[in-house]
């Protein structure tokens, strides 16, 4: 395991965060990010944070976007000064760019998306800006997946992704929603990475208030939120996290949900778990998933009435 390490110099009010040589977009990375937030925000004797990385690093692009996004949040919440060493700064500058949501205009040509090696993460302000990224993701996924009814599948994905964005706007009690998507070729495989982040009210905050139960754990709240038809929004239900999970199980994707002191993980193998995370806390909700866009040996079938999807192996036809 490649961990972040921390050195404190209390007399100088300095916290040095040392990054490892390699970072992969996986569960271990997300836990490291939770620890980073905890270490930086809970250290009252620290007013300066120095981020150092080795000269030669092997980082997934989405991990760099997460780090910069998280450091921006820490700076805004605490006012602590953050310094990044030049090697990491130049790497990020060359590969990751922050943009306003209204400038989002990505198309769905996979070859062009692969050739565009830079990762852009966007800040969306309110519901009026989220239509284009929702349409982009749903069109890209529906076009890349063999299905019995592509139009139904696109509508299903569009509603699912749209509600996750909408939940980030409505449940978080804050204006900004952070979004990044990236298409990457890994050997002969092509993957889509997506992350949606808000730094507002957690899933546990919303579920406890809705159920009027203060003593249920964060993990129990996430388990409640990912069950079909459970929602804390009036007049809405059935789509969002439960249907995203249904889709990713059918397509053998991966999903990571972190909110407050708990997280949910779905792996490509189909195994899933929800558990309390003792090492840190995510101040809002982070939904990130990874799905293969090519070489899929199945056909997707959409059940609109049941609000779920399933897959049928091509070997069984």
N, C-alpha and C positions, 0 to 999 in steps of 0.2 A: 504494500500500500504506500502511495506517495502522499505524505501529509504536508500541510503548511506548518511551519514552525514559527515560534514567537519569542522575541527577546525584549525585555522591558528595561528601560533606564529611567527609574523613577525620578532621580534628581534632575533629569533633563526633560521629563514629561514626554518621553519618546517610546513608541512601540515599533519595533522592526518586524515586519512580516516577510518571511522568506518562502518563496514559491518553489515547488519542485521542478525537476527537469521535464516531466511529462504530465499532462493533464488530459484525461479522457472524459467525455460527456457520459457520466454514469452516476449511480447512487453514491459512490464514495465521494465524487466531486461535490455533489449537492450537500452532503453532510459537512464537507470542508468549508463550503460557503456559509452554512449556518454558524459554524464555529467562528468564522471570520467576523460575521456581524456581531456575535456575542462578545468576542474579545475586544473589538473596536468600540462598541457602544457602551459596554459595561465597565470600562476602565476609566474611572473618574480622574485618575491621576495622569492620564495621557491626553495631551493636546496636539500631538504631532504623530502621524503615522507614516512610516517609510516602507514602501513595497519594493522588495528586491527579488530578482529572478536570476537564474544562471545565464551566462552569455548565450548558450545554445539550448533552446527549448523546443519541445515537441508538444504543442497545444492544439486541441481541436478548436476550430474557430468559434463555435458556440460557447466554449468555456471562456474565451477571452471577452466575448460580449457580456457574459454574466459577471465577470470580475469587474469590468468597467462600470456596468450598471450598478452593481452592489457598492462599489466605492463612491459613486455619485450619490447614492442614497445615504451612505454613512456620513459623507460630507454635509449633505443638506440637513440631516437630522441632528448632527452633533456640532457642526461648525469647526470640527477638527481639521487641521491642515494635512493634506495627503500628498506625499511625494513618491514618484515612481521612477525607478532607475531607467536609464536611457535605452538599454537593450530591450526591455519590455515595452517601453513607450513607443519606440520606433516600430516594433513588430505589430503592436496594436494599430498604430497610425496607418500602416500599410495594408492591414487586413480587415479592420473593423471601423465602421463609421456610424455615428449617431445622426438621425435625421428626424425632421418633423413628420408626423403621420400624414399630413395633407399632401406631402410630396410622394407618397407611395404610388408606384405605377408599374409594378412588376408584371410581366407576362407569364405565360405558362409553357413556353418552349423549353423543354428539359435540357437540350443541348446548349442553348444560350445561357441557361441558369448555371450549368456546370462550368462553362467557360468564364463566367463572372466570378472570379475567386474571392472577391471582397464580400464580407458579411455586413449587412446594414441592419441596425436595429432602430425601430421607430417609436416615437412617443406620440400616442394618440390621446386627444383631449375630447372626451365625450363621444356619444353614440354616432354622431353624424359622420365621423371620420373612419369608422371601422368597416363600412360596407366593402370597400375595395380589397383589403387583406382577406376578409372572409370569402369573397368571391374567388380570389386568387387561389387560396388553399383548397377550397372545395372543387374548383375546376381542375386543378393539378392532380388531386387525388383521384377524382372520378375518371379522368382521362387515362390515368396510368393503371387503373385496376380493371381487369376483365369482369364484366357483370352481366346479369340477365337483363337489367333495365338501367342503363346508364343515367337517364334523366332522373329516375327515382333516387338513385344512389347520390347523384350530385345534390338534389334537394335535401336529402337526409344529412349529408355532410355539411351542407351550407347552414342548415338549421342548428346542427350540433355545434359547429365552430362559432356560429353567430351567438349562440346563447352563452358560450364560455366568455366571449368578449363582453357580452352584455352583463353577465354576472360580475365581471371585473369592474365595470362602470358602476353598476347599481349597488353591489354588496360592499364595495370597499370604502365608500364614503370619501373618495378622493377623485381628482380629475384625471390623473395620468394613468394610462395603460401602456406598458412597454411590450413590444412585439418584435420578434426576430424570426426569420425563416431562412433556410439555407439548403440548397441541393448540392450534395457532394458525391462524387464517384469514389468508391473505395474498392480497389481491385476491379472486379467485373460487376460489382453491385452499385446501385444508385439509391441513395437514401435522402429523404426529406426530414430535416430537423425543424421543429417549431417550438417556440417558447412564448408564453403569455404571462406577464407578471403585473401584479398591482401591489402597492405597499399600503394597503388600507386595513379594513377589518378582516380578521381571519375567518376561516370556515367555522372554527369552534365558537368564535364570538357570535356569529349569525345563528348557528344551530342552537346554542344554549339559550339565546334570547327568544328564538322562535318556539322552542319546546318548553321554555321556562324551567330549565333544569341547569343549575349552576355546578352540579357535582359530577357531570359526565366528563370523561377524559377527551383530550383533543383527538385521539385515535378513534374513539367511539363516534365523535362528531363527523369525522371524515367518512367512516363506514356508513353512517346515516345518509350523508350527502351523496354518496355514490350509488345508492339504491334507487332503482327506477321509480319515478313519480314523486320522490321526495324533493321538496323545494321549499325555500323560505320566502319565495317571491309570490305575492298574490296574483292569481290568474295565470300562473305559468307552472309547467311541470312536465317531466318526462324526458326532456332533452338536456343536453349539457354533458356533465361528467359521466352519467350512466351510459349514455349513447356513445360517447367517445370511447369508453372502455369496451363496449360491445363491438365497435368498429375495429379497434386495435387488436382485440382478441381474434377477430375473424381474419385480420390481415397479418397477424403475427408481428405486431409492432411493439414498441416499448413506451411506457408512460411513467412519468414521475410527477407526483403532486406533493408539494410541501406547503404547509400552512400552520403557523404557530408552532406548537411543540410536537407535531406529528407529520407523518408522511405516508403516502401510498405509492407502491411500486408495482408495475406490471412488466414482466420480462418477456422477451421473444418466445421463450419456451412455454408461455402461458401461465407460469407460476406468478402469484400475486401475494402481497402482504401489506398490512396497515399496522404501523407501530409508533409508539412514542419515541421521540428522538431526544435523548438526554444531553447530547453534545452541544445543542444550540437551538435557536428558535428562528423561524422565518417570519418577519414582521409584515404579513400580508398573505398572498397566495401566489404560488408559482406553479404553472401547469406547463410541462414540457413533454413532447413526444417525438419519437423517431419511427419512421415507417419506410419500408422498401418500396421503390417505384418500378422495379423491373424484376424479371425472372421469378414471377410469382406463379406457383403451380396450383392455382385455385381460381374459382369463379365466385364473385360476391353476389349474394342474394339479399335484397333489402325488404324488410317487413315494416312498411310504413305504419300500419295500424298498431303493431306491437312495439314500435319505436326501437327496433334493433336490427342488426345485420348478422348474417352468417356466411360462412364460406364452404364451398364444396370442392373437394380435391379433384383435379382433372383426371387423376388415376382411377377415380370411382365412376367416371362417366363412360 
